[in-house]
């Protein structure tokens, strides 16, 4: 296992995403809340979720994680086919909630192959370029960081391939690359420096554009990004709550809870914004930073619990590391 491997932060990435998702589910498309208003896993929302039940954000991240846990390599056709097949299994289970872009692409694909899914997604983007930049791939992208890639360039390539299964617009791919690499950096090094460092993996003009967006997020309150169902403002909202929520001097790990709650209080697409923020926060602070009460309530539609996600995240990392270095002693 690589020296930078941290089981706590690896599991924290996936559990942080899921807890943010479940925390925000009951407030989806609601108004901005004052910072004095408590936020809980209340359930309800547009899918009438149980308290602590995750939504499509986590469900799709789990499709990616399961593909990694079975040895999937997203730089190969077989690895992408595993993700596509898991996506189809998930939609066949009749989930309570699914994004419009994702539903359309999955329902129109003539087969379960990644190639067909990607082709249909590109055709839809070409037909509706102004309506194909939702946050439906960014919400799940952190799971790609659980893969053991030998360098960030390969991780960026794999992230783009997984993004393109449903959301092939350039701005979606760029956002996913930035966030996945930031999450991978946080797991390795335990800080948020990867958000800006990931800009190195975009073309210079696009890196400059996104650098402005990140600086804007750091200087403006999260609730000012009112279109957070759009992938750009979804990322800005998530980064704003992380960057602008103070890290307590006495209990730094409380930053996870405080920033995740702040993501929900922003309003609108609360489950997705909190899932995006939660993935990076969990990757930075680790599973041990997530409130025990949230983990106890967390549940999936098939009765899955927090411990199941912890095992899956570590299995994905281990399987991916074994695939990347099959001859290691």
C-alpha positions in Angstrom: 0.0 0.0 0.0 1.4 3.5 -0.8 2.9 5.4 2.0 0.3 8.1 1.7 -2.6 5.7 2.2 -4.8 6.7 5.1 -7.7 4.3 5.9 -9.4 7.1 7.9 -9.3 9.6 5.1 -10.1 7.1 2.4 -13.2 6.0 4.2 -13.9 9.6 5.1 -14.1 10.6 1.5 -17.0 8.2 0.8 -18.7 8.5 4.1 -18.4 12.3 4.0 -20.1 12.3 0.6 -22.9 10.1 1.9 -23.5 12.0 5.1 -23.6 15.3 3.3 -26.1 13.8 0.8 -28.3 12.4 3.6 -28.1 15.6 5.6 -29.2 17.7 2.7 -31.9 15.4 1.3 -34.7 16.8 3.5 -33.9 20.4 2.6 -33.6 20.0 -1.2 -34.9 23.0 -3.2 -35.7 24.8 0.0 -34.7 28.4 1.0 -31.5 29.7 2.5 -31.4 29.1 6.2 -30.0 31.4 8.9 -26.8 30.1 10.4 -28.6 29.8 13.8 -31.1 27.2 12.3 -30.0 23.7 13.3 -29.7 21.1 10.5 -30.5 17.4 11.0 -31.0 14.3 9.0 -34.8 14.8 8.8 -35.6 12.8 5.8 -38.4 13.7 3.4 -37.4 15.9 0.5 -38.5 15.2 -3.1 -37.9 11.5 -2.8 -39.6 11.1 0.6 -36.4 9.7 2.0 -36.1 8.1 5.4 -34.1 10.1 7.9 -30.5 9.4 7.1 -31.2 7.8 3.8 -28.9 8.8 0.9 -30.1 9.8 -2.5 -28.9 9.4 -6.1 -25.7 11.3 -5.3 -24.3 8.5 -3.1 -26.0 5.8 -5.1 -24.0 6.7 -8.2 -20.8 7.2 -6.2 -21.3 3.6 -5.0 -21.6 2.4 -8.6 -18.2 3.8 -9.2 -16.8 2.5 -5.9 -18.1 -1.0 -6.6 -16.4 -1.1 -10.0 -13.1 -0.2 -8.3 -13.6 -2.8 -5.6 -13.9 -5.5 -8.3 -10.6 -4.4 -9.9 -12.0 -2.0 -12.4 -9.5 0.3 -14.3 -11.3 3.3 -15.7 -8.6 3.7 -18.3 -9.8 0.5 -19.9 -13.0 -0.4 -21.7 -13.7 -3.2 -19.2 -13.4 -0.9 -16.3 -15.8 1.7 -17.8 -18.2 -1.1 -18.7 -18.3 -2.1 -15.1 -19.4 1.4 -14.1 -21.9 1.6 -16.9 -23.4 -1.7 -15.9 -23.7 -0.6 -12.3 -25.4 2.6 -13.4 -28.0 0.5 -15.3 -28.5 -1.9 -12.4 -29.2 1.1 -10.2 -31.7 2.7 -12.5 -33.4 -0.7 -13.0 -34.0 -0.7 -9.2 -36.4 2.3 -9.7 -34.6 4.8 -7.4 -36.6 7.5 -5.6 -34.7 10.3 -7.4 -32.6 10.6 -10.5 -31.3 13.6 -12.4 -32.9 14.5 -15.7 -29.7 14.3 -17.7 -28.7 11.0 -16.2 -32.1 9.5 -16.7 -32.3 10.6 -20.3 -28.8 9.2 -21.2 -29.4 5.9 -19.4 -32.8 5.4 -20.8 -31.7 6.1 -24.4 -28.6 3.9 -24.5 -29.2 0.9 -26.7 -27.0 -1.3 -24.5 -25.4 -1.4 -21.1 -21.9 -0.7 -22.6 -19.9 2.4 -21.7 -19.3 3.1 -25.4 -23.1 3.4 -26.0 -23.6 5.4 -22.9 -20.9 7.8 -23.8 -22.1 8.1 -27.4 -25.7 8.9 -26.4 -24.4 11.4 -23.8 -22.3 13.2 -26.5 -25.3 13.3 -28.9 -27.5 14.8 -26.2 -24.9 17.4 -25.4 -24.5 18.4 -29.1 -28.3 18.7 -29.3 -28.8 20.6 -26.0 -25.5 22.2 -25.1 -27.1 24.8 -22.9 -29.0 22.2 -20.9 -26.3 19.6 -20.2 -24.1 21.2 -17.6 -25.9 20.1 -14.4 -24.1 18.9 -11.3 -25.0 15.2 -11.8 -21.5 14.0 -12.5 -19.7 16.3 -10.0 -21.8 14.9 -7.2 -20.3 11.4 -7.7 -16.9 12.1 -9.0 -15.0 12.0 -5.7 -15.3 8.2 -5.8 -12.9 8.0 -8.7 -10.2 9.3 -6.3 -10.5 6.0 -4.4 -8.6 4.4 -7.3 -4.9 4.0 -7.0 -3.5 5.8 -10.0 0.3 6.2 -10.3 0.0 9.9 -11.1 -2.6 12.7 -11.2 -2.5 12.9 -15.0 -3.9 9.3 -15.2 -6.4 10.1 -12.5 -7.6 13.1 -14.5 -8.0 11.0 -17.6 -10.0 8.4 -15.7 -12.2 11.1 -14.2 -13.0 12.5 -17.6 -13.9 9.1 -18.9 -16.3 8.4 -16.0 -17.8 11.9 -16.3 -18.3 11.5 -20.1 -20.6 8.5 -19.4 -23.4 11.0 -18.7 -22.2 14.6 -18.7 -19.7 15.1 -21.6 -19.8 18.9 -21.6 -16.3 20.3 -21.2 -17.2 22.4 -18.1 -18.5 19.3 -16.4 -15.3 17.3 -17.1 -13.2 20.2 -15.9 -15.1 20.5 -12.6 -14.9 16.8 -12.0 -11.1 16.8 -12.7 -10.6 19.6 -10.2 -12.6 18.1 -7.5 -11.4 14.5 -7.9 -7.8 15.5 -7.8 -8.4 17.8 -4.8 -10.0 14.8 -3.0 -7.1 12.5 -3.9 -4.7 15.1 -2.6 -6.6 15.5 0.6 -6.5 11.7 1.2 -2.8 11.6 0.6 -1.7 14.7 2.4 -4.5 15.8 4.8 -5.0 19.3 3.4 -7.1 21.3 0.9 -4.1 22.4 -1.2 -5.2 20.2 -4.0 -8.1 22.4 -5.0 -5.7 25.0 -6.6 -3.0 22.5 -7.5 -5.5 20.6 -9.6 -5.6 23.6 -12.0 -2.3 22.3 -13.4 -4.2 19.5 -15.2 -6.3 21.9 -17.3 -5.3 23.8 -20.4 -3.8 27.2 -19.4 -6.8 29.2 -20.6 -9.3 27.0 -18.7 -7.1 26.9 -15.6 -7.1 30.7 -15.6 -10.9 30.7 -15.9 -11.4 28.2 -13.1 -8.8 30.0 -10.9 -11.0 33.1 -11.1 -14.0 30.9 -10.2 -12.2 29.5 -7.1 -11.1 32.9 -5.9 -14.6 34.2 -6.4 -15.9 31.3 -4.2 -13.3 32.2 -1.5 -14.4 35.8 -1.5 -18.2 35.5 -1.6 -20.7 33.9 0.7 -21.9 30.5 -0.5 -25.6 31.6 -0.7 -24.7 34.1 -3.3 -24.2 31.3 -5.8 -27.9 30.9 -6.4 -27.6 28.5 -9.4 -26.0 25.6 -7.6 -27.7 23.0 -9.7 -25.3 24.2 -12.4 -22.0 22.4 -12.2 -19.9 25.6 -11.9 -21.8 27.1 -9.1 -22.2 23.8 -7.4 -18.5 23.5 -7.2 -18.2 27.2 -6.1 -20.8 26.8 -3.4 -19.1 23.7 -2.0 -15.7 25.3 -2.1 -17.1 28.5 -0.6 -18.5 26.8 2.5 -15.3 24.9 3.0 -12.9 27.8 2.5 -15.1 30.3 4.4 -16.1 28.2 7.4 -13.5 28.8 10.1 -11.5 25.8 11.4 -11.9 25.8 15.2 -8.6 26.2 17.0 -9.5 23.8 19.8 -11.2 21.1 17.7 -10.1 21.4 14.1 -12.0 18.3 13.0 -15.3 20.0 13.9 -14.7 21.8 10.6 -16.3 18.8 8.9 -19.6 19.2 10.7 -19.7 23.0 10.5 -18.9 23.2 6.8 -21.3 20.4 5.8 -24.1 22.0 7.8 -23.3 25.3 6.1 -23.6 23.6 2.7 -27.2 22.6 3.6 -28.1 26.0 4.8 -27.3 27.5 1.4 -30.6 26.1 0.1 -31.6 24.9 -3.4 -29.8 21.7 -4.4 -28.8 21.0 -0.8 -28.2 17.2 -1.0 -25.8 17.5 -4.0 -23.9 20.6 -2.7 -23.5 19.0 0.7 -22.4 15.7 -0.9 -19.8 17.5 -3.0 -18.5 19.4 0.0 -18.7 16.4 2.3 -16.5 14.3 0.0 -13.6 16.8 0.2 -14.2 17.5 3.9 -14.2 13.8 4.6 -11.1 13.2 2.5 -9.3 16.0 4.5 -10.5 15.3 8.1 -11.3 11.6 7.9 -14.0 9.3 9.0 -13.2 9.9 12.6 -14.3 13.6 12.2 -17.8 12.7 11.1 -20.4 13.0 13.9 -21.3 9.6 15.3 -25.0 10.5 15.2 -24.8 11.0 11.5 -23.1 7.7 10.9 -25.6 5.9 13.1 -28.5 7.3 11.0 -27.0 6.8 7.6 -28.7 4.2 5.5 -29.3 3.1 1.9 -32.4 1.8 0.1 -31.3 -1.8 0.4 -30.6 -1.5 4.2 -26.9 -0.6 3.8 -25.3 1.2 6.7 -22.2 3.3 7.3 -20.0 0.3 8.1 -20.8 -1.2 4.7 -19.6 2.0 3.0 -16.4 2.0 5.1 -15.6 -1.6 4.0 -16.4 -0.8 0.4 -14.2 2.3 0.3 -11.2 0.4 1.7 -11.9 -2.6 -0.6 -11.9 -0.2 -3.6 -8.6 1.3 -2.6 -7.0 -2.0 -1.9 -8.2 -3.7 -5.1 -7.1 -0.7 -7.1 -3.7 -0.7 -5.5 -3.3 -4.4 -6.1 -4.2 -3.9 -9.8 -1.7 -1.0 -10.1 1.1 -2.9 -8.6 0.5 -6.7 -9.1 4.1 -7.7 -8.6 4.8 -5.9 -5.4 6.2 -8.1 -2.6 
